[in-house]
Amino acid sequence: MSAVTVAGMSHRFLLRDPLGDVVTRDVVDGRWVPAEGKADTVVGEGLWALPGLVDAHAHLAVERLDYEPGDLEGAMRRARESLAAGVTLVLDKGWRDLTTIEVERHLPPEERPDIEAAGRIIAVDEGYFPGFAIEVGPGELGKVVATEAAAGLGWVKLIGDWPRKGRGPVANFDADDLRLAVEVAETSNARVAIHTMAREVPSLAVAAGVHSIEHGLFLTDEDIASLGARQGMWVPTIRRVKATITQLGPGSSGAKLLSEGLQNVSRLLPLAAEAGVRVLAGTDLVGSPAQVAREAIELGENGLGNREMVEAVSSAARAGTGRPRGFESGGWADAVLYPEDPVAEPEVLSHPAVVVRMGRML
């Protein structure tokens, strides 16, 4: 057994993990194995290593928030660009079609991040942009969740609330609906993610056992304690919320509500980390997953500690999806190497020195 051979030379990887120990690994068949024998050179000396970045709220299907059908060629390009930026796992939270599912099928794994994805987004009549989501009627939710769990890659996405003219944000589903969605999805080994920017829906979703709260501007202290007790996921998407405030106009009622929600997010972030909530970084079309480091830094600027901020864009999402944290023998040989410790210097997350995917240095 020998170290991985690249361009005729065998390389050994010295992985100085800012969230763990220093480990030395060779690669066999694209997977980490304990170092053994000799190698021509060592990769990683003096550098810091993570098993890759994670975008926990991506939409690979399109380039910007325009609600158009997905573009497969563009989605594959964005997947490649994300890998080049050090992203080795994408949690795609659905679209109007199955473009991201097609990316996973068309692009070899060594050319893209690992992908988990919802298929088509689920809402109700008048509960999202017209014609975009699957709009379920009374008694239809369980059947549609089962269908979308089968079509997706481990996720189902619900629009939990949406503004109605003259009424503000209104819940699309009640507590029984959400419990049913979770139960049906879990039967198909899928997780449920829910979009929520209204006041009452986050609490309903947490109580129902929804796996990942997207945005979640009005989570309460009690919600955080409950979500932390089961190590649930929360993806605040701060940059997306700020972009929406700008789009709506600072003086609008919607912008005022979202601004109030952002203040609540900043208050809750340190509490969430302490409670055991898996706080995650997600781009949500403020840039592609290649820019997810910017969202992680935004989390740090809004109350999350530096270590927790690095976990939010790396190990927390891996743990939340049942994956090893990284560098374990037998796992895929993925790594992103940095010239500085990202816990001490978060800005370095946007500037990897080396990216390794399945043992290949990009």
PyMOL commands that set and color helices and strands:
alter all, ss='L'
color gray80, all
select helices_A, chain A and resi 72-84+99-106+109-111+141-151+175-187+201-208+221-229+238-248+253-275+289-301+306-312+315-320+346-350
alter helices_A, ss='H'
color red, helices_A
select strands_A, chain A and resi 4-6+9-16+22-28+31-34+41-43+48-50+53-58+87-92+114-118+122-124+134-136+154-159+161-164+168-171+191-196+212-215+233-235+278-279+335-338+354-357+360-361
alter strands_A, ss='S'
color yellow, strands_A
deselect
rebuild
show_as cartoon
